[in-house]
Amino acid sequence: MSLLLERDDELAALRARVRGGALVLVLGEAGAGKTALVREFAGGSAAPVRWGACEALRYMVQRTFPDGLDVPATADGAAAMLGVVEKNAQEGVTWVHSHVTGDKKRTFCVYDGPTPQAIRVVAARNGLPVDGIDEVRVLDPYFSY
């Protein structure tokens, strides 16, 4: 049994593909558990494992909405959010997720992108304020080395 939580199916699929002699590329969203999955696989595999990585630049974007952020939970709200995603993609920027304060006046948004300037460009296109942008890294409380 795997030490990974809720990843037994993925680990079994990975092992099955490698047994067949396949080259496997593990892809997924940041924070989805790709590294932990491959580490678990590599620790119990006789197959050669080669690591490659592209360090995505991740940013925390702070915003203030003096009148509060109002995104309706409707088809119009969903369309507005998809419009943001589409404009972001024009500059290679990916909106990962956002945290909103209880009063809806501050947001803390996680983005992947090439540069802080690219994030500022798409924010302007989307009519969104930017108070600050900080490059951040994941600190995983469950890491082991």
N, C-alpha and C positions, 0 to 999 in steps of 0.2 A: 504494500500500500504506500502511496505517495505521501510525503509530508506536506505537499501543496494542498491548500483548501480548494475543493471543488474544481480540481484540474486533472482528475484521474482520466477522464475521457480524452483530453488533449494530449496527455502524456502517452497514453496507449496508442493514439493515432500517430504520434511522432515516432514511437518505437516501431510500429508496423511499417511505416514508410521507409525507415532506415534499414530494416531487415530486408526489404526488397532491393536494396542498393541505391536508393534515391538520394539525390542531393535535396536537402530541405532548407527552405528559406522561411524563417518565422517572422511574420509581420503582424502589426496591430497597433492600436492607439497607445500613446504613452501612458504608462501606469497600469497597463492591462495584465502585466505579469509575464511578459515574454522572457525576460532575463531569468527570472526564477524558474520558469518552465525548462529552459534550455540547461540551466545549471543542474536541475534535478535529473534531467535526461543524461547529461554528460557524466554525472557522478556514478551512474549505474550502467553505462554503456561501454561495450568493447569496441564499438565503432569509433573511428577517428572523428573528433569534433574540432572544427575550425571556427574561430570567432571573428566577426567583423562588426563594426559599429560605426554609425554616423551620429555624432553627438548633435542632436537637434538643439537649437537655442530656444530656451523657454523663458518667457517673461511674465511678470506679474504687473498688470496695468491697474492703477488706482484711478477711479473716477468719482466725481461729485456731481450729483443731480440736485440742485437746491430745491426744486419743487417736487422731488421724488421721481423715481423711475416707474413709468406706467407701461407695462407690456401686457396687453389683455390676453387671457388664456382662451383665445378664439382663433379661427382660421386667419384673421387679419394679423394677429400677433405672431402666429407661426410664419406667415408670409414675410413679415417685417424681419424676423430673425434670419430666415433663409436669404433675404436680400443682403443682410450684413455678411453672412457667410460667403455669398457669391462675390461681393466687392472685396472682401479680404483675400480671396483666392487670386485675384488679379495681381497681387503683390507677393504671393507665396506665403501668406499669413493664414494660420489656422486658429480659430477660436476654440479652445479646449472646453472650458466651462467658466462660469462666474459665480461668485458668492455675493449676496446682496444683504445689506444690513436690514434690521427689522423695520426701520423707518423708510427704507428704500431710497435713502439719499446718498449712499456710498456703495460702490461696487469694487470688487477685487477680482479681476478677470485674468485667467491663465491663457496665454497665447504661445503658440510656436510660430517662429518667423525668422527671416534672415537677419533683420536688424531692428533696433528700436525705431529708426526712421521709417521703415516700412510699416510698422504698427501705427505711427503717427499719421502717415499718409492715408491709410485705410480708415483711421478714426475720423479724419477730416471728411473723407468721402461719405462716411456714414453719419456725419453730424454728431459725433460723440466726443465728449470732453476727455482730456487726458491730464490728470494731475501729476502723474509720475509713472515711470517704467523702470523696473528693476529686473535684471537677469537673475533667474532663480534655478535651483537644482532640486531634485527630489531627495528628501531624507526619509528613507524607508525604515520604519521602526522594526521591521522583521528581517533585516539583512543579516547575513552570516558569512564570515570569511574564515 
